[in-house]
Amino acid sequence: MLTILGFAMIATFLVLIMMKKMSPIAALVLIPALFCVFVGKGAKLGDYVIDGVTSLAPTAAMLMFAIVYFGVMIDVGLFDPVVRGILKFAKADPMRIVVGTAILAAIVSLDGDGSTTFMITVSAMYPLYKRLKMSLVVMTGVAAMANGVMNTLPWGGPTARAATALKLDASDIFVPMIPALAVGLLGVFVLSYVLGKRERKRLGVLTLNEVLVEEKVEETETVLVGAGSGASGSGASGTDKATGGSGSGSGTDADADAEDGDAERFQVLDPNRATLRPKLYWFNALLTLTLLTAMIMEWLPIPVLFLIGAALALTVNFPHIPDQKARLAAHADNVLNVSGMVFAAAVFTGVLQGTGMVDHMARWMVDVIPEGMGPHMALVTGILSLPLTYFMSNDGFYFGVLPVLAEAGAAHGVTPLEMARASLVGQPLHMSSPLVPAVYVLVGMAKVEFGDHTRFVVKWAALTCLIILGAGILFGII
């Protein structure tokens, strides 16, 4: 019964948000509360929610201060050279922009944290997609898939969980998987090329001047209706300012300059914004490098690192308290949206785990495996990793399901290493799971409905997973 209710709860949640009948926050809270009553454990709902909130509180804290930290780094210009490099490659060609999105997401994913990857990628690429009227779900889908492949890095989480659950060395799991994962990442780049070609066919290829002419018209219309001050009203991130023409002098500069001036102005972030701190560039770069190194080396818990990093970044770059308050206010919308979503997800995961639905669903999935599939348990595990890591947390899968699957595989001569490697296959799909806090950073900053993102990305992410699985089998890794 709990198995049926667990799958029904997840299916109800996905259907309602994909049909846009409920907002994700409302669905994450109300649907599990209702099913908790159906299970007959409504009296314990408070305990389940508190347990879920307690378990996700460090994640929420990490996201809050990570958004502030990277928001400040974007404001002060740390990532401007990266943005200029991507823009130089992408120009105004939709195909190049989509491919550039995948490349940027993959590079930034080396830090092992999905939230920071999405913050940097969306901040860099969002204005470009908006200016060219490109599909934003293409951006979120490509970024999620690239990050999903890179999430298998030993410091990314899944590999460490698999190693811990099966008492193996993480390097023994990951290093042999590199060829298969490389094929998977190549598959993401090829897919981004195909999706970019589709966007190019839909929109055509614009020159920088054509884009800037359209932008100038939009800015003129904004001034005529007396909304000039509202163009940068939300201020949720430094990128919003770039899309609204909020820099007072940038329009006149573009009118006066020729093609070189236009190309210089065609940047994601206003090169004349007041928050730039060019004299502190190397300090900010060293601070960020130190922060990422500390994350990888696990010197301190990640929430503590970002808390300290955000405090240092604000204090050094904006020593005056009014300026610090202004930066915090500029990023408050993103902080509130993301942290609120995480705490709402805590209700969902708390009910799933507290009622025992996750355990019953895992056992059912293991029990339905035919006996004849025993010698092929690595393949079975790879296939099962797609739905299981999508419908439950990595902790639930790697610590609850993988040991059971590994035990069944061992009975048929399948080694734990093969099982551990196969369990990593589903990560490109997992990164778009409604139970992954980072995905709400992605869709929130990109201003994309979660349901739209899900409808678009599931099929492509599943294909990426199968490419990795096929490469692993072909290379004899799995």
Disulfide bonds with the S-S distance in Angstrom:
none
